[in-house]
């Protein structure tokens, strides 16, 4: 396993369209995170899974955003009715977690979304 | 709400110099702190992870320290090289691991050949 992978790497879509991104974490990692990064800013946390359970959602994650992690493996992030403000880099990360602690987060290369 | 600040925002130094990047955070109830580098248009590469019970971590020319009580961390880079040019991001984990990492805006570092 060579690390976290994301697909697609780039996505251009028109306002109002739906888009879906995929993340494949490091295989033995039980925790998976989604972040969003805009130009000149650090990444901002969106949501988090432990195995297949979505345990935390940021207030940044509006009702147009939905994430899933079926069977605790890969994850998808869907944005419905995209807006120009959704243009950003969407980053996925994974880590090992255990009772009382969490390990290093490893990030994928990101999906750059441009909404025209 | 956790806030992370990185100083300076940008730094340009000649090759070979030792340098220090600073990170401060407002809530000392963290479980770990990570330093990353990010090259333009790319994802994040993890450099060092410091658990809350640790004071420092070292990897090659990099050394990161953590003073949880004062809400500060530093990343020391020894004998800088042009390949070290990148944006360096500090991120803290809090909330029992469920809240994800809170990032600073980064320090944009340029090493002049």
Boltz contact constraints between the chains, C-beta under 6 A:
constraints:
  - contact:
      token1: [A, 33]
      token2: [B, 100]
      max_distance: 6.0
  - contact:
      token1: [A, 41]
      token2: [B, 105]
      max_distance: 6.0
  - contact:
      token1: [A, 42]
      token2: [B, 89]
      max_distance: 6.0
  - contact:
      token1: [A, 42]
      token2: [B, 103]
      max_distance: 6.0
  - contact:
      token1: [A, 42]
      token2: [B, 104]
      max_distance: 6.0
  - contact:
      token1: [A, 42]
      token2: [B, 105]
      max_distance: 6.0
  - contact:
      token1: [A, 42]
      token2: [B, 106]
      max_distance: 6.0
  - contact:
      token1: [A, 43]
      token2: [B, 103]
      max_distance: 6.0
  - contact:
      token1: [A, 45]
      token2: [B, 100]
      max_distance: 6.0
  - contact:
      token1: [A, 48]
      token2: [B, 100]
      max_distance: 6.0
  - contact:
      token1: [A, 55]
      token2: [B, 98]
      max_distance: 6.0
  - contact:
      token1: [A, 56]
      token2: [B, 98]
      max_distance: 6.0
  - contact:
      token1: [A, 97]
      token2: [B, 97]
      max_distance: 6.0
  - contact:
      token1: [A, 102]
      token2: [B, 97]
      max_distance: 6.0
  - contact:
      token1: [A, 104]
      token2: [B, 46]
      max_distance: 6.0
  - contact:
      token1: [A, 104]
      token2: [B, 49]
      max_distance: 6.0
  - contact:
      token1: [A, 107]
      token2: [B, 43]
      max_distance: 6.0
  - contact:
      token1: [A, 107]
      token2: [B, 44]
      max_distance: 6.0
  - contact:
      token1: [A, 108]
      token2: [B, 43]
      max_distance: 6.0
  - contact:
      token1: [A, 109]
      token2: [B, 43]
      max_distance: 6.0
  - contact:
      token1: [A, 110]
      token2: [B, 43]
      max_distance: 6.0
